[in-house]
Amino acid sequence: MKVGVPKEIKTHEYRVGLTPGAVREYVAAGHSVVVETNAGAGIGATDDNYRKAGATILDSTHEVFASSEMIIKVKEPQPSEWTQLRENQILFTYLHLAPDPEQAKGLLKSGCTAIAYETVTDAHGGLPLLAPMSEVAGRLAIEAAGSALKRYAGGRGLLIGGVPGVQPARIVVIGGGVVGTHAARMAAGLGAEVTILDQSIPRLRELDELFEGRVRTRFSTIDAVEEEVFAADVVVGAVLVPGASAPKLVSRGMLSSMRKGSVIVDVAIDQGGCFETSRPTTHADPTYEVDGVIHYCVANMPGAVPLTSSQALNNATLPFGLALANKGFAAVLENPHLRAGLNVYRGRLTYRAVAESLGLPFSPIEQAAA
């Protein structure tokens, strides 16, 4: 199969769909890879690095899309990209379609086969292609909170870990999944007072054992969320409903009762955000203020550390990408975990949660592929 890797064009997105090492694996498996010139610049990979790995370098995004049977990216296609997709072409990348009806319509119109990293599953019920970026985003969330808490940034002027004799920041993490766990790990490591809210008692037990008392756990109810959010210096939104829009757990009305200069970090912003006042921001302009509360809602947080992120992502995506390259769409039909990643197929939405979030018809893969 001919695999194409375009340069990412989202604002301050420096990751790359395939590293030179991953390209070498595709070439060794008998596939050809075309890479847009300078696609790897953000991770320090030159065109020569890609050539040595066996790739052919092309001068433009258009050439990559036009000549490839499968496109491998990192972020969701932008308007100038989805218009270049075509019928029977495979797109393998993060999509996050639930809060993005325009992208969904563009992919449906193209007739392509779009497989979303964020809904591919594994034998343990996890999301193996979302997990590495969730790990990065969870850790970055605390770094972002620390910057936003500084007084010159509009925050309370608080050091996350405090100093001897001075109370540290109080950090509340809503959601005990991968993002929440890594955010809590970073925050606790810096010396913050950390609470994790979740609605799964078995997960709360696991977190309690994992952190050995260094982090408080609390069952998430409306009362609990209000109590913790109102007392927090930082609130990290780490709630995920696979493929669907994130639930709004903190309302606009609640902001007036939060501490002035406190910080919200909405890691769920790719799925629409779990705070009512969240809207996507960029690394170029990451924060804004509503009712005295600083909001950090960057939609591609791991893009800030592209070398770490690209390597971690490629480690996870490689076996799935190779399966698609080896067998084409047949791999989706044969592999239940890849099948869970299928969101769009020949003009139909094949992922129920996305279809329901967008209010569009849902077509089971068996029906869509018939």
C-alpha positions as CSV (number, residue, x, y, z in Angstrom):
1,M,0.0,0.0,0.0
2,K,1.1,3.6,-0.6
3,V,1.0,5.5,2.7
4,G,1.1,9.3,2.9
5,V,2.3,11.5,5.7
6,P,1.3,15.2,5.3
7,K,2.8,18.0,7.4
8,E,0.4,18.9,10.3
9,I,-1.1,22.4,9.8
10,K,-3.1,23.0,13.0
11,T,-1.8,26.0,14.9
12,H,1.4,25.1,16.8
13,E,1.1,21.4,16.0
14,Y,4.5,20.0,15.7
15,R,3.9,16.3,15.9
16,V,4.1,14.0,12.9
17,G,2.0,11.0,11.8
18,L,5.0,8.7,11.2
19,T,8.5,9.1,12.7
20,P,11.4,8.0,10.5
21,G,11.6,4.8,12.6
22,A,8.0,4.0,11.9
23,V,8.5,4.7,8.2
24,R,11.3,2.1,8.2
25,E,8.9,-0.5,9.6
26,Y,6.3,0.2,6.9
27,V,9.0,0.0,4.2
28,A,10.3,-3.3,5.7
29,A,6.8,-4.7,5.5
30,G,6.8,-4.0,1.7
31,H,4.8,-0.7,1.6
32,S,5.8,2.6,0.1
33,V,5.7,5.8,2.1
34,V,5.5,9.4,0.8
35,V,6.2,12.2,3.2
36,E,5.6,15.9,2.7
37,T,8.8,18.0,2.9
38,N,9.5,19.3,6.4
39,A,6.8,17.1,7.9
40,G,9.1,16.0,10.7
41,A,10.7,19.4,11.4
42,G,8.9,19.8,14.7
43,I,10.6,16.6,16.1
44,G,13.9,17.4,14.5
45,A,13.6,14.8,11.7
46,T,14.9,16.1,8.4
47,D,13.9,15.0,4.9
48,D,17.2,13.1,4.7
49,N,16.2,11.2,7.8
50,Y,13.0,10.1,6.1
51,R,14.8,9.3,2.8
52,K,17.3,7.1,4.7
53,A,14.3,5.3,6.3
54,G,13.0,4.6,2.8
55,A,10.4,7.3,2.2
56,T,10.0,9.5,-0.8
57,I,9.7,13.2,-0.1
58,L,7.0,15.2,-1.9
59,D,6.8,19.0,-2.2
60,S,3.2,19.6,-1.2
61,T,0.2,18.3,0.8
62,H,-1.7,18.0,-2.4
63,E,0.8,15.6,-3.8
64,V,0.7,13.5,-0.7
65,F,-3.1,13.2,-0.6
66,A,-3.3,12.6,-4.4
67,S,-0.8,9.8,-4.5
68,S,-1.7,7.9,-1.3
69,E,-4.1,5.1,-0.5
70,M,-3.9,5.7,3.2
71,I,-3.2,9.0,5.0
72,I,-1.7,8.9,8.5
73,K,-1.9,12.1,10.5
74,V,-2.0,13.2,14.1
75,K,-4.7,15.8,14.4
76,E,-8.1,15.9,12.7
77,P,-8.1,17.1,9.1
78,Q,-8.6,20.8,8.6
79,P,-10.9,22.1,5.9
80,S,-8.2,22.3,3.3
81,E,-7.3,18.7,4.0
82,W,-10.7,17.0,4.1
83,T,-11.6,18.4,0.7
84,Q,-8.6,16.4,-0.7
85,L,-9.8,13.1,0.6
86,R,-11.5,10.7,-1.8
87,E,-13.6,7.6,-2.0
88,N,-11.8,4.4,-0.9
89,Q,-8.9,6.3,0.7
90,I,-8.2,5.5,4.3
91,L,-7.7,8.2,6.9
92,F,-6.0,7.1,10.1
93,T,-5.7,9.9,12.7
94,Y,-7.4,11.5,15.7
95,L,-10.9,12.8,14.6
96,H,-12.9,13.9,17.6
97,L,-16.0,14.3,15.4
98,A,-18.7,14.6,18.1
99,P,-18.2,18.4,18.7
100,D,-17.2,19.1,15.1
101,P,-20.1,18.8,12.7
102,E,-18.3,20.6,9.9
103,Q,-15.5,18.1,9.8
104,A,-18.0,15.2,10.0
105,K,-19.8,16.6,7.0
106,G,-16.6,17.0,5.1
107,L,-15.5,13.4,5.7
108,L,-18.9,12.1,4.8
109,K,-18.9,14.1,1.6
110,S,-15.4,12.8,0.7
111,G,-16.5,9.2,0.7
112,C,-13.3,8.2,2.6
113,T,-12.9,5.6,5.2
114,A,-12.0,7.4,8.5
115,I,-10.6,5.5,11.4
116,A,-10.2,7.5,14.7
117,Y,-7.3,6.8,17.0
118,E,-9.5,7.8,19.9
119,T,-12.1,5.0,19.5
120,V,-9.8,2.1,18.6
121,T,-10.0,-0.5,21.5
122,D,-7.9,-3.3,22.9
123,A,-8.5,-6.7,24.5
124,H,-8.8,-5.1,27.9
125,G,-11.5,-2.6,27.0
126,G,-9.0,0.3,26.9
127,L,-8.3,2.9,24.3
128,P,-4.6,2.2,23.4
129,L,-4.2,4.9,20.8
130,L,-5.7,7.6,23.0
131,A,-3.8,6.5,26.1
132,P,-0.3,7.8,25.2
133,M,-1.6,11.3,24.4
134,S,-3.8,11.2,27.5
135,E,-0.7,10.4,29.6
136,V,1.1,13.4,28.0
137,A,-1.9,15.7,28.3
138,G,-2.5,14.8,32.0
139,R,1.0,15.7,32.9
140,L,1.0,18.8,30.8
141,A,-2.3,19.9,32.5
142,I,-0.4,20.5,35.8
143,E,2.4,22.4,34.0
144,A,-0.2,24.6,32.3
145,A,-2.0,25.1,35.6
146,G,1.2,26.2,37.3
147,S,1.8,28.8,34.6
148,A,-1.8,30.1,34.7
149,L,-1.7,30.4,38.5
150,K,1.1,33.0,38.3
151,R,-0.1,36.5,39.0
152,Y,1.1,38.0,35.8
153,A,-1.0,35.4,34.0
154,G,-4.1,36.5,35.9
155,G,-4.0,33.7,38.5
156,R,-3.9,33.7,42.2
157,G,-0.1,34.0,42.5
158,L,0.1,30.6,44.0
159,L,3.0,28.0,43.8
160,I,1.5,24.6,43.2
161,G,3.7,22.9,45.8
162,G,3.9,25.8,48.3
163,V,7.0,26.0,50.5
164,P,7.5,24.9,54.1
165,G,5.1,26.7,56.3
166,V,2.8,27.7,53.3
167,Q,-0.2,25.7,52.2
168,P,0.2,24.3,48.6
169,A,-2.4,24.6,45.9
170,R,-5.6,22.6,46.1
171,I,-6.1,20.7,42.9
172,V,-9.3,18.8,41.9
173,V,-9.2,16.3,39.1
174,I,-12.6,15.4,37.7
175,G,-12.2,11.9,36.2
176,G,-10.0,9.1,37.3
177,G,-9.0,7.7,33.9
178,V,-5.6,7.9,32.2
179,V,-5.6,11.8,32.0
180,G,-6.8,12.2,35.6
181,T,-4.3,9.6,37.0
182,H,-1.3,11.3,35.3
183,A,-2.5,14.8,36.3
184,A,-2.8,13.6,39.9
185,R,0.6,11.9,39.7
186,M,2.2,15.2,38.6
187,A,0.3,17.4,41.0
188,A,1.0,15.1,44.0
189,G,4.7,14.9,43.0
190,L,4.9,18.7,43.2
191,G,3.4,18.6,46.6
192,A,-0.1,19.8,45.9
193,E,-3.2,18.8,47.8
194,V,-5.0,16.6,45.3
195,T,-8.5,15.2,45.1
196,I,-9.8,12.9,42.3
197,L,-13.5,12.6,41.6
198,D,-14.9,9.6,39.8
199,Q,-18.2,7.7,39.6
200,S,-16.6,4.3,39.6
201,I,-16.0,2.9,43.1
202,P,-13.7,0.1,41.8
203,R,-11.6,2.8,40.0
204,L,-11.5,4.9,43.2
205,R,-10.3,1.8,45.1
206,E,-7.5,1.3,42.5
207,L,-6.5,5.0,42.7
208,D,-6.5,4.8,46.5
209,E,-4.1,1.9,46.4
210,L,-2.0,3.4,43.6
211,F,-1.4,6.7,45.5
212,E,-1.1,5.1,49.0
213,G,-3.0,8.0,50.7
214,R,-1.1,10.8,48.9
215,V,-4.2,11.7,46.9
216,R,-7.8,11.9,48.2
217,T,-10.5,10.1,46.3
218,R,-14.2,11.0,46.3
219,F,-17.3,9.6,44.6
220,S,-18.5,12.2,42.1
221,T,-22.0,13.6,42.8
222,I,-23.4,17.1,42.1
223,D,-22.8,18.0,45.8
224,A,-19.2,16.6,45.7
225,V,-18.3,18.4,42.5
226,E,-19.6,21.7,43.8
227,E,-17.9,21.4,47.2
228,E,-14.5,20.5,45.6
229,V,-14.7,23.0,42.7
230,F,-15.6,25.9,45.0
231,A,-12.6,25.2,47.3
232,A,-10.1,24.5,44.5
233,D,-7.2,26.5,43.1
234,V,-7.1,24.3,40.0
235,V,-9.7,22.1,38.4
236,V,-8.6,19.6,35.8
237,G,-11.4,18.3,33.6
238,A,-10.5,14.8,32.6
239,V,-13.8,13.2,31.8
240,L,-14.2,10.9,28.7
241,V,-17.1,9.3,27.1
242,P,-15.5,7.4,24.1
243,G,-16.5,9.1,20.8
244,A,-19.2,11.2,22.4
245,S,-19.4,14.8,23.6
246,A,-18.0,15.3,27.1
247,P,-20.7,16.0,29.8
248,K,-20.8,19.5,31.2
249,L,-20.0,19.1,34.9
250,V,-19.2,22.7,35.8
251,S,-21.8,25.2,34.9
252,R,-21.4,29.0,34.2
253,G,-23.3,29.7,37.4
254,M,-20.7,27.8,39.5
255,L,-17.9,30.1,38.4
256,S,-19.1,32.9,40.6
257,S,-18.5,30.7,43.7
258,M,-15.0,29.7,42.6
259,R,-11.9,31.4,43.9
260,K,-10.9,34.4,41.9
261,G,-7.8,33.7,40.0
262,S,-8.4,29.9,40.1
263,V,-7.6,27.9,37.0
264,I,-9.6,25.5,34.9
265,V,-7.7,23.1,32.6
266,D,-10.2,21.4,30.3
267,V,-8.4,18.3,28.8
268,A,-11.7,17.1,27.4
269,I,-11.9,20.1,25.1
270,D,-11.3,17.8,22.0
271,Q,-14.7,16.3,22.8
272,G,-16.4,19.6,23.4
273,G,-15.1,20.2,27.0
274,C,-16.6,19.3,30.4
275,F,-17.1,22.9,31.6
276,E,-19.9,25.0,30.2
277,T,-17.7,28.0,29.6
278,S,-15.0,26.1,27.8
279,R,-14.0,26.9,24.2
280,P,-11.0,25.6,22.2
281,T,-7.8,27.7,22.5
282,T,-4.4,27.3,20.9
283,H,-0.8,27.2,22.1
284,A,-0.5,30.7,20.7
285,D,-3.3,32.1,22.9
286,P,-4.0,29.4,25.5
287,T,-6.0,31.1,28.2
288,Y,-9.0,33.4,28.7
289,E,-10.9,34.6,31.7
290,V,-14.6,34.2,32.6
291,D,-15.9,35.5,35.9
292,G,-12.5,35.8,37.4
293,V,-11.6,32.2,36.6
294,I,-8.7,31.5,34.1
295,H,-9.6,28.9,31.5
296,Y,-6.9,26.8,29.7
297,C,-8.5,24.9,26.9
298,V,-5.8,24.1,24.3
299,A,-7.2,21.4,21.9
300,N,-3.8,19.9,21.1
301,M,-1.9,20.0,24.3
302,P,0.6,17.2,23.5
303,G,1.6,19.2,20.4
304,A,3.7,21.3,22.8
305,V,6.1,18.4,23.3
306,P,6.1,16.8,19.8
307,L,9.2,14.7,20.2
308,T,7.9,12.8,23.2
309,S,4.3,12.8,21.8
310,S,5.2,11.6,18.3
311,Q,7.3,8.7,19.6
312,A,4.7,7.6,22.1
313,L,1.9,7.9,19.6
314,N,3.8,6.0,16.9
315,N,4.7,3.2,19.4
316,A,0.9,2.7,19.9
317,T,-0.4,3.2,16.3
318,L,2.3,1.1,14.5
319,P,0.7,-2.3,14.7
320,F,-2.8,-1.0,13.8
321,G,-1.4,1.1,10.9
322,L,0.6,-1.9,9.6
323,A,-2.5,-4.1,9.7
324,L,-4.4,-1.5,7.6
325,A,-1.5,-1.2,5.2
326,N,-1.3,-5.0,4.9
327,K,-5.0,-5.8,4.4
328,G,-6.7,-2.5,3.6
329,F,-10.4,-2.3,4.7
330,A,-10.4,-6.1,5.3
331,A,-8.4,-5.4,8.4
332,V,-11.3,-3.4,9.8
333,L,-13.7,-6.2,9.2
334,E,-11.4,-8.8,10.7
335,N,-10.1,-6.9,13.7
336,P,-12.8,-5.9,16.3
337,H,-10.5,-3.3,17.8
338,L,-9.9,-1.5,14.5
339,R,-13.6,-1.9,13.7
340,A,-14.3,0.1,16.9
341,G,-12.2,2.8,15.4
342,L,-14.2,3.1,12.3
343,N,-16.2,6.4,12.4
344,V,-16.9,7.1,8.7
345,Y,-17.3,4.8,5.8
346,R,-18.3,5.8,2.3
347,G,-20.6,8.6,3.3
348,R,-22.0,7.0,6.5
349,L,-21.4,7.5,10.2
350,T,-20.5,4.1,11.6
351,Y,-19.8,5.1,15.3
352,R,-23.1,5.3,17.3
353,A,-21.9,7.9,19.9
354,V,-20.7,10.3,17.2
355,A,-23.9,9.9,15.2
356,E,-26.0,10.6,18.3
357,S,-23.9,13.6,19.4
358,L,-24.3,15.1,15.9
359,G,-27.9,14.2,15.4
360,L,-27.1,12.3,12.2
361,P,-28.1,8.8,11.1
362,F,-26.0,5.9,12.4
363,S,-25.1,3.0,10.1
364,P,-23.7,-0.2,11.6
365,I,-20.6,-1.3,9.8
366,E,-22.4,-4.5,8.7
367,Q,-25.1,-2.3,7.0
368,A,-22.6,0.3,5.6
369,A,-20.3,-2.3,4.1
370,A,-23.1,-4.4,2.7
